[in-house]
Amino acid sequence: MGKASCEAVEAAEDLTLSARIGSGDDLLAGLKGADVAVVMTRPDGVDDIVVTCVEQGVHAVVGTTGWTEEGLAKVRAALEKAPTVGVLLAPNFALGAVLLMRFAAEAAQHFESVEIVELHHPNKADAPSGTARHTAHQIAEARREAGVGPSPDATSSALDGARGADVEGVRVHSVRLRGLVAHEEVLLGSPGEQLTIRHDSYDRISFMPGVLLGVRQVSGRPGLVQGLENYL
């Protein structure tokens, strides 16, 4: 994702790539003279990287998922001291995935049952994916506002994990399979019918329009923003 982001920035006529920063490089030196940092790294230590960006007055567009509440609190605290700096945390930069989340939240208000299946490559560190967690949050929020009750489930005995993770009352199932990139299905059902909403990213190039959108707009969005849908 980092390499693909660098290539996308270099190919954009209105943007200039100032530095490539790897895990063993000097972060402060790399940030010197930059307006925006695109952060694509593992969850461990990403909060410290983003805090450093904020402290240096550099806006951050972040694709790392698996954030903890403690990490988010550190970023918010840094932003309070730098009120003009913007940070975008995007669990998915594919515009189709962002639209899937919106469509799923709309549809989930009208169906009795809803579950999520997310499918990724086996090198992914977190499960469920950040995209699936964000989707589940939006679905749960929409159902609460619409007064929709929990999905029916009469399961009385199950092996650990058989029913997936419970994210705000929405069941999320994770698949890790060689050959996949990033895929998500939202399954919705009511008596006599089912609606399936699915998005597939077959190549990391699918994320680049969203990355560039974030880079171009983050400076005008001070504070912490979670989710690319807020930029659309």
Secondary structure as GFF3:
##gff-version 3
##sequence-region A 1 232
A	DSSP	alpha_helix	2	11	.	.	.	ID=ss1
A	DSSP	alpha_helix	27	31	.	.	.	ID=ss2
A	DSSP	beta_strand	36	39	.	.	.	ID=ss3
A	DSSP	alpha_helix	46	55	.	.	.	ID=ss4
A	DSSP	beta_strand	59	62	.	.	.	ID=ss5
A	DSSP	alpha_helix	69	80	.	.	.	ID=ss6
A	DSSP	beta_strand	86	89	.	.	.	ID=ss7
A	DSSP	alpha_helix	95	107	.	.	.	ID=ss8
A	DSSP	three_ten_helix	108	110	.	.	.	ID=ss9
A	DSSP	beta_strand	113	120	.	.	.	ID=ss10
A	DSSP	alpha_helix	130	146	.	.	.	ID=ss11
A	DSSP	beta_strand	165	167	.	.	.	ID=ss12
A	DSSP	beta_strand	170	176	.	.	.	ID=ss13
A	DSSP	beta_strand	182	190	.	.	.	ID=ss14
A	DSSP	beta_strand	193	201	.	.	.	ID=ss15
A	DSSP	three_ten_helix	204	207	.	.	.	ID=ss16
A	DSSP	alpha_helix	208	217	.	.	.	ID=ss17
A	DSSP	three_ten_helix	218	220	.	.	.	ID=ss18
A	DSSP	beta_strand	223	226	.	.	.	ID=ss19
A	DSSP	three_ten_helix	228	231	.	.	.	ID=ss20
###
